[in-house]
Amino acid sequence: MPNAVTEVPAAPAAQALAHFAARFGLETDCWDVHEALASGAPGFVLLDVRSHALYAAGHVPGAVSLPHRKITASGLRRYPEGTLFVVYCAGPHCNGAARAAVRLATLGRPVKEMIGGLTGWQHEGFAVATGQA
C-alpha cells in the first residue's frame, strides 16, 4: 500500500549519487569541524554569523564573530583569497548560515555550512565558549 515515502519513486542511483556527493562541497558537520579544529590546522575560518550578543552568550571555541549582515568585501580583506569559510548560526531552525553563505559566495569566497549550527555542536557534547572575541 503506498504511503508518503513510497508513493514517489526514489531517484535513479546516478542522480542520488550526484545529489549526495555534491552536498559535501557545500556542507560539513559539527563532528568534522570539531576534529579539524582540534588538529590545530583546520584549513578554514569558522564564522559564527549570529549577532555579537548571541556569540558572547555562547559560541564554538575558535569561531570568529561576524554577523551575516556585516559580511562585506572590505571586512574580508584580512583573509587571503581562497580562504575557506565555514559558517554556522543557531541551528537547523535558523537560516543565518545560509544567508552568510550566499553573501560569501557572492563575494567569490569558498564557503561551507556547518549543519546543525550551535544546537548541533552542543548536541554532540562539545564545549561552548562565552565572551567576546
C-alpha positions in Angstrom: 0.0 0.0 0.0 1.5 3.4 -1.0 2.4 5.9 1.7 4.1 9.3 1.7 7.5 7.7 1.5 6.8 5.2 -1.3 4.3 7.0 -3.5 7.1 8.9 -5.2 9.8 6.5 -6.5 13.3 7.0 -5.4 15.6 8.8 -7.8 17.9 6.7 -10.0 21.2 5.8 -8.3 23.2 8.1 -10.5 21.0 11.1 -9.6 21.2 10.2 -5.9 25.0 9.9 -6.1 25.3 13.3 -7.8 23.0 14.9 -5.3 24.5 13.5 -2.1 28.1 13.8 -3.3 27.5 17.5 -4.1 26.4 18.2 -0.5 30.0 17.5 0.7 31.1 20.5 -1.3 28.5 22.7 0.4 28.2 21.3 4.0 30.2 19.9 6.8 29.1 18.6 10.2 29.9 19.5 13.8 32.0 16.4 14.4 34.2 17.1 11.4 34.6 20.7 12.4 35.5 19.7 15.9 38.1 17.2 14.7 39.6 19.8 12.3 39.8 22.5 15.0 41.4 20.0 17.4 44.1 19.3 14.8 45.5 22.8 15.2 45.5 23.3 11.4 41.9 23.2 10.3 42.3 24.8 6.9 39.3 27.1 7.3 38.0 30.1 9.2 34.9 29.3 11.3 32.4 32.1 11.3 29.6 32.5 13.9 27.2 34.6 11.9 24.7 35.4 14.6 24.7 38.7 16.5 27.7 39.7 18.6 25.4 39.3 21.7 24.5 35.8 20.9 28.1 35.0 20.2 29.1 36.3 23.6 26.5 34.2 25.3 27.9 31.0 23.8 29.9 30.0 20.7 32.1 27.3 19.2 35.6 27.8 20.6 37.8 29.3 17.9 34.9 30.8 15.9 35.1 34.4 14.7 32.0 36.6 15.3 30.9 38.1 12.0 27.1 38.6 11.8 25.8 37.7 8.3 24.6 41.2 7.6 28.1 42.6 8.2 29.9 40.3 5.7 31.5 42.7 3.2 34.4 42.6 0.8 36.3 45.2 2.9 35.7 43.1 6.1 37.2 40.0 4.4 40.4 41.7 3.2 42.4 40.3 6.1 41.8 36.8 4.8 43.7 35.7 1.7 41.7 34.9 -1.4 40.8 31.3 -1.4 40.3 31.1 2.3 37.6 28.6 3.1 34.9 29.9 5.4 32.7 27.5 7.4 29.6 29.3 8.7 27.1 28.4 11.4 24.2 30.0 13.2 21.9 28.8 16.0 20.8 25.6 14.4 18.5 23.9 11.9 15.7 26.4 12.6 17.9 29.4 11.6 18.7 30.5 8.1 21.5 32.9 9.1 24.2 30.5 8.0 22.6 30.1 4.5 22.4 33.9 4.3 26.1 34.2 5.2 27.0 31.5 2.7 25.1 33.4 0.0 27.0 36.6 0.9 30.4 34.9 0.9 29.7 33.1 -2.4 28.6 36.4 -4.0 31.9 37.8 -3.0 33.7 34.9 -4.6 34.7 33.3 -1.4 34.7 29.5 -0.8 32.1 28.5 1.8 30.6 25.6 3.6 27.8 25.5 6.1 28.3 23.6 9.4 24.9 21.8 9.5 23.3 21.7 12.9 24.8 25.0 14.0 25.4 25.7 17.6 22.5 23.4 18.6 24.2 20.5 16.8 27.5 21.3 18.3 26.0 21.2 21.8 24.0 18.0 20.9 27.4 16.3 20.2 28.5 17.3 23.7 31.2 19.7 22.6 32.3 22.6 24.8 30.9 26.1 24.2 32.9 29.2 24.9 31.5 32.5 26.2 32.6 36.1 26.0 33.7 38.4 23.2 36.4 37.5 20.7 
